């Protein structure tokens, strides 16, 4: 019964958020509560959830103050030079922008922290995506693919857990998996390029007034020579504003530069050379508005030094991460906005993002609390072990790799690596499959795991990009499943994952 309820609960939850029948926060609260009561939790469901929530308070604090800190750094202009540099190098071609996003996310993922990766990648790339009318879902998909693949690094967590659970040296687990990691990253880049090409074609079809029928989308930004042209933007009645919004023309045509067009509802886009001009009105009402009141150009070097200090402290891991961002946010607010009124305004400006991500982290405690408290997780894992046929014993490592894809998605890494993996490994030992092979196979599901609503970092990513979690899952899940299976296959072919 617990097995059926567990799988049914997960299935109902996924269907509801992917079909947008419920928001993720409501689904995380309502669905587990109903199934928990069916499982016989009764009034005990409250303590189950509260016990789970205690373990998430530090994560919620980390995400809350990280959003404040990096949101503040965006507002004061710290990332403006980086975005302009990226635009100079990548141009306006969506395919190059998406590929650049993947490379940036993979590079930042070297620090082993998903939250930091998603914050920096979003801060640098989201204004670019909105600037070019590209879908933010593509950004979250590519960032998720890159970070999930890099999550098997020894300092990322899962590899260390697998090694610890099976009493192995972490290097013995990771080093043989390097070829799988390299091939996995290649697949990520391929997916990113294909997504970029899809965006290029979509923009040609949906925004012909901007892109036109040109061989290279970057040619559409001709700066007024008659090919594509650009439209001067305003902030009239028809404008669409927001922190990461787009300036749009008002209800009447607006005059532009020679060769420009005008018309209601046309998004402002100009060529790259004009984009980096400080007087470029195309960036009005976006995170890179060159005339925004929150800019602090005189404090650029202070903010850069403060951010470097915060990041060094994060990597050194000498102080609890939530406290690092608490202090960093307080110092940044005090120096950049000395007036109390301005400090309050900044906190209010970032409140929507904070509420979105923290509420999902707290709501996720209901799902994890019910799964663990009712014994569903234990029952599901034991059932999976029992249904594996005896003649499949020699393939236990491969089976474990396949199982790690869904199981690490629906349960925490701790639950899988310390609860399920030892049982699977003990069973595999009877068929001559070594513990190291089992550990290596178990980490191949990490690209898929990172997309789980139980992972706070992915909640942070979709919140910062203002993307619906269901939309993110539709685009990313099958791609991460492919990457996980490819990494597993490469591990088998190279001998890193053996067959008994």
Secondary structure, DSSP 8 states (H G I E B T S, - for coil): -HHHHHHHHHHHHHHHHHTTSS-HHHHHHHHHHHHHHHTT-GGGHHHHHHHHHHTTHHHHHHHHHHHHHHHHHHHHTTTHHHHHHHHHHHTT-HHHHHHHHHHHHHHHGGGS-HHHHHHHHHHHHHHHHHHTT--HHHHHHHHHHHHHHHTTSGGGSHHHHHHHHTT--HHHHHGGGHHHHHHHHHHHHHHHHHHHHHHHHHHHHH-TTTS-S-SSGGGG--SSSSSS--B----STT-B-STT-B-B--SS----STT-B--TT-B----HHHHTSTT-GGGTTSTT-TT-TT--GGGHHHHHHHHHHHHHHHHHT-S-HHHHHHHHHHHHHHHH--SHHHHHHHHHHTHHHHHHHHHHHHHHHHHHHHHHHTTHHHHHHHHHHHHS-GGGGGGHHHHHHHHHHHHHHHS-HHHIIIIIHHHHHHHHHTTT--HHHHHHHHGGGHHHHTTSTT-HHHHHHHHHTT--HHHHHHHHHHHHHHHHHHHHHHHHHHTSS---
